[in-house]
Amino acid sequence: MPSLIRTVASPKILTLGKKRINSFVLPSLIRIFAGELLLIPIIRQTITNMTNKKKTRLFVLMLMTMSIQFVCAQRVQVVDNDGDPIAYASVMTHDAKYIGVTDLDGILADAKGHKTLTISHVAYQTKTVETASLEDGRVVLDDAGFGLDDIVVMPKPYVYVQTYYRMYYYSDIDGIVYYRVGLTDNTYDRENKTVSGSTTHTAKAYVGLLKTLLGMFGPIFDKQSQIAPTKFEDRLLRFGKDIGLKISDEVDGKRYVTDNKDTLGLITNEKELSQRHLAYNSHKLYRHYTEATGKEKQIAKQEKRDERQKNRQDNDFIIYHVDENGEYLPEDFMMKQVFTSYDKETDGKTEHVIICNQVFSTDRAYVTKEELKKIKKDNKLKLTYDNIQKFEKQNKIPALPEAVQKKLNEIWQKDKDKDDEPASQPTEAQK
């Protein structure tokens, strides 16, 4: 793969004394490039007629030139079938070691020398590629094919929307540490423009204690699976009024979200898919908000957290279905992903952590109060492993990266015997 970053050799290396070159630089370079043995005969033939001093310098220069291919950054850009950049695509190794996430231009600055990459995004099909086969570092992802069934607007007081969410806490040392799945019955009151929701969920964990500890945050994930009664553009502008947040005019289907300091997000209209996508950096958004509003306690808390969680990123992605005029209603919610990643020190090792929550709309209808009760009853589902797999397949829920899914399967298998045990009988006090 051609290098996209220029590396300049220090001229001091070429002017060092012969003794220094032979005793330090040359042996080091030879050790690094021992795998390039096939090139040694060519190099020898090239320098046959030169003086010893010139031979040494030329040899070092040629080896340094070869090294550029290895030490330079491997730039990767992830795009869709139309060539538009895909923001916040996760890039991992084939065995699920985290490498990085693409920016708003779909670019990962450095693949860190990995030969095989697995690239995933909640709205696109996961793809595994060999970096050597990429043309200009470009990777094209196909749409995941997830969509909403058509619905006819009815003059009824409520809108029922069923959402399915899956949340996982992933460590590149331990794999899946915690996994939670839920089904939420959302009810949108069209007259009062309010949303209420109730969630049925199940959870698994690498060890039981984590299930208890992380389970305390469960209501937050349940809440995130509820649809919003207002447009996300309006919510962003309202939250960001203290930091001068603006949404630019549309150019080539794109609008940028900016504040007084930086570009925070991107809104794109996918006309062929009748979709609107919003990608934004919620970590920057909240940081700028707390600084602008002088919330000293929140600032101190965030700074302390960022000291522990190095290279933290909080990236959110949302999709709505839009009509021919680019308009949408609360029930047109399609999917979203709330993605957090950071590095932390664990027993002297750097551990990378991913906390990801994905939400998908799986059913919707205009209903009366009586119809609402019936549809909630009909949509009840016991969240066993087999039922979850069938549900995801039936509703075309995009697959998780293969290596992540494999780790998840191990957790379910570990607890399978416990799940199959008969429920304990209630005590007299419970009766």
N, C-alpha and C positions, 0 to 999 in steps of 0.2 A: 504494500500500500504506500503510495507516495506521501512523503512528509509534507505537512502543511505548516510546520513551524520551523524557522531557520535556526540552526545551532552554529555558533561561531566558536572555533577552537581558539584557546588562548595562545598568542604568539610566543609566550614564555616557554611553552613545552618544546617548541622547535628550536629554541636557542639555548637549551640546557646543555651542559657539558656532556661529553660522551659517556662518562662514568655514571652520571645521574640517569641518563636515558636507559642504559643497559641494566642498571641495578634496580630501577623502580618502574618507570613508565612502560618500557617494552614488555617485561614479564607480566605486568598487570593486564595490559591489553591482550596479550597472547592467551592468558587464562580466560578472559572474558569471551574471546572469539575462538576458543578451541574447536567449536563446532564447525568452523569454516575451513576445515582442513583441505577441502578440495581446491581452495584458492591459493594455497601455499605454493604449488609448482608454478602457477602463473606469476606470482609475485617474484619468485626467485629468478625466473627467466627475464623479467622486466628489469631487474637491477643488476644483472650479471656484469655489465661493463662499467659500473659506477665505482667511485671511490668508497671506502668504508664509511666515511662520514656522511656522504650523500646517501649511501644505501640506508643507513640507520634513520636519517631524517625522512626519507621517502617512505620507508616501511611504516614508520609511526604515522605519517600523514595518511597513508592509504587505510590503515586500520582505523584511524579516527573517523575517516569518511564513512567506512562501513558501519561504524557505531551509531551514526546519525539515524539509521533506519530503526534502531532499537530504542534509543533514548528519547526520541522525539514523541510528542503527543500524538495519539491516534484519534483524530477528530471524526466524530460520527454525527450525521444528521438524519433524523427520522421524519419521514413525510408520509402523506396519504397518497392514494392513487391519482389525485389531481396535482400532486407536487407541493401541496400546502404543508407547512411544518406542523408536527404534532408535539404540542407542549406537554411536559411532565410525563413522558414515557419513561418507565423504569428499565434500566439496563443492568443485567446481572450476568454472572458466569453460568455455564450450563448446569453447574451443581448449586445454583442459587446463592452465590456469594455476591453481595451488592457491589456495584461499580459506581453508579450515579444515576442522575435523572436529567432529562433534556430540559433546556430552558424554553422561553417563549418562542424562540426561533427553531425549536426542534433539535437543538445542537447539544451534544455531549462533548465537551472540550477534549477529554482524554479517556480512552478506553483502557489505559494503564497497562498496555502490553498484552492484554488477553486475546487469545486467538479465536475463541468462540464466545459469542454474545447471545443472550436470550433477552429479547426486547418485548415488553408487555405494556399495555394500556387498557384501561377499563372499557374503552369504546372500540378497541381494535383487536384483531386476532394476534395472539402471541406468535413471535417468530424467532427462530434460532438461526444465526448466520455465522459464517467464517469471515473474519476481518480481511483476510487475504483476498477474498473473492469480491469485496465491495468496490464499486466504482466511485471514486471520489468520496468514500466513506458514507455513501447514501444508502439508507435502508427504507424500503417501502412497506407499510403495513396495510393490510386489507381491513375494511370495515367489519366489525364483529357480527353485523346482521341483526343486532338487537333493535327492536322497534315496538311501537304501540299499535294495537289493533284500532281500526277506525271506530269512531263513536259518533252517534248522532245526538246533538244537543237537544235535551228534552226540558220542558217547563216543569221541572220537579225541584223541590226545595234543597235536596242534598246531592252531593257528588261523593260516591264511594271510590276510594283509590286504595288498592292493596299494594304495599311495598315489601320487598324482600331485601334484607341486608345481611352482609357477612363481614365480620371484622376479624382481623388477625394481628397478633403481636409476633413479629418474626425477628430472630437473632441469627446472625450468620455463624454463631458458635453452636447454639442449641437447636436451631431450626424453628418450627412453630412452637411458641411458648404458650400462647393462649388463642383460642378461636371461639367466636360467638356468632350464632346465626339467629335471625329473628324474622317473624312475619308481623307486619303492622297493618291494622285496619284503620285507615284515615277517613275521617268524615269532614267534608268541607261544607259548611253552612253558607249557602249562596247569598242569603239575605244579609246576614250579619258579617259575612266575610271572615269567618273564623274557622280554625282547624282543630280537631281533637283526634287523638289516636290512642289505640291500645295495642300492646305488643306481646306476642308469645315468642319465647326464645329458648335456646339451649346453648350450653357452653362446654368446652373441653379445655384442658390445660396440661402442660408438660408434667407438672406436679400439682398435687391437690391444693397446696397452700396458695399457689398462684391463682388458681381458680377462685379461691375465696377472696384474695386481695383485689384482683382485677375485676372480680364480679361487682365490687362496690361502685365501679365506674359504669356498670351496665346501663343504668337509666340514661346516661349521657348518650350512649350509642342508640338506645331505643328512641330517644328524642330526635337524634339526627336522621332517623328513618321516616320522620313525619314530613309531609309536603308543606310548602310555605304558602300562605294566602296572598302574598304579594310578589311582584316581579323581582328577580335578583338584581337588576339594574337599579331599581328604586331602593332596595335594601343596602346596596353598596354605597350609593350616593348619600343616603341618610346617615349611615355609620361613619362615612368619611368626610363629613362636612367640616370637621375641625382641622383636617389636614389638607384641605383644598383639593379633595379628590374630584377628578373629572373623567368623563368618558368622551373620547374624541369623536369627530364625525367619521362616518364610514368611508373607507377607501379600499376598493377591491375586496369588499366583503369583510373587512377587518376594522375593528375599533379598539383603541388602546385605553387601558385604565391607568391613570397617572395621579400622583399627588405632588406636593411641593418638593419632594426629594427624588422620586424615582418612578420608573414604570412598574406597576404592580400586577398588571394582568392584560389579557387579550380576549376580546369577544369576536367570534367569527360566525358568519351566517353560511351554513352549508345548504345552499338552495336546492341542489339536486336531492338531498336527503330530507329536506324540509325540517332542518334542525338549527338550533342556535347553541353554540358552545361557549362556555365561559371558563377560562383558566386564570387563576390568580394566586399570588403568593400571600397567604394569610398571615404568615410569620412577620413579613415586612409591614403589612397593613396594620396589624395590632401593635407592633413596636412603634411605628410612626404615630399611631393614635395615642398611645400612653405618653410618649414624649411631648406631643403637642398639647395634651390636656393637663400635663404636670402631675400625673398620678404617680407620685414618688414611690409608694409602696409597691405598685404593680411593676414599675420600672426596675426597682431593686430585686424583686422576685424573678423577673424575666432575665435580668443579668446574671443572677445566681444560677438559674436553670441553664442558661447558655454556657456557663463555665463548665458545668457537668456534662452537658450534651453538646459536644463539639460539632461544627458543620451542620447545625440543625436546619431543616427545611420543612415548611408546612405549605403544601400545595393543594389547592382545591380545584375540582373540575366538575362542571354541571352541564347537563344537556336538557333542553326543552324541545318538544315538537312545536313547530310554528306553522301558521296557515300561509296562504298565498300573499298576504299583506305583511308577513313577518310578525304577527301578533300571537300571543299565547295566553292561556289561562292556567290557574293552579293545577288543574287536572291534566295538563299537558306535560307535566314533569316526566322525564324519561329515566335519567340515572344521574348519580353523582359519586364522586370519590373524594374522601378527606384523607390525605396522605401525609404522614410525618416520618422523617428519617433523621438519624443523628448517630454520632460515634460516642462511645463512652469507654472508660478504662475499667476492665474487669480482671482482677488477679494479674495485673501487669500486662494484660493483652488488650488490644483495641478491638472492641466489639461493636459491630454495626447493628442498629435496631431500626425496624420498620414497624410502624403502627398504621394500619390501613383499614378504612371503613368504606365499603361500597354499598350503594343503595340502588335498587332497580324497581321500576313500576311494573307490576305484573297483572293487574286487573283494574278496571275502572268502569263506572256506570252512573247514570243519573237515576236517583231513586227517591221513593217516598220513605216515610219513617218505617212503615211495615216492611217494605222491600229491603231496607237497610238491615233490619234484624235478620231477615232470611239469608241475605248474601253473606253476612258475617258468619252465620252458622254453617253455611255450605262451604265456606272457604277455610274452615278450621283444618289444620294439618298437624299431625304428630311429627315433631322434628327429629326423627331417627336418621341415621346415616343414609340408609337406602332411600328413604323418602326425600331427603335433601337432594341426593343425586338425581333422582327422577324429576323432581320439581325444577331443578336448574336446567336439565335437558329439555323438558317440556316447554319452558319459558325462554329458551335460548339465552340463558345467562352466560356471558363470556367466561371462558375457562380461566382458571388461575394458571400461572406458570407451572410447567410440569413438575419441576423439582419442589416447588412450594406445595403443590397438591400431594406429592408423595409423602412429604413430612406430615401433612395434615392427616393422610390416611393412617399413618403410624399411630397418631394420637387416638383416633377413633378405634383402631384395632386393640390398642392397649386397654381401653375402657369397655370393650365390647362385652366381656364377661359380666362386668358390673351392670351394664345396661340390660342384660338378659335376665338378671336376677329378679325374682318376683318382688313387688313392692311390699314393704313391711306393713303389718296390720296396725291400725290405730290403737293406742292404749285406751284404757277406760277413761282417763282424764281428757284425752282428745275427743272421745265420743261425747 
